[in-house]
């Protein structure tokens, strides 16, 4: 959670694990290997990048 990625504060989720983030909470996710991610939410749903340069759709 937060405005900048800090891998030292990360929590590893294993198969079946999940995380919860309230609306408008800045958070990060990353993987170190091939991973399938399933996202659930109550709409409306949107992704807002803290740093717009990180948005892969803009590349």
Secondary structure, 3 states (H helix, E strand, C coil): CCCCCCHHHCCCCCCCCCCCCCCCCCCCCCCCCCCCCCCCCCCCCCCCCCCHHHCHHHC
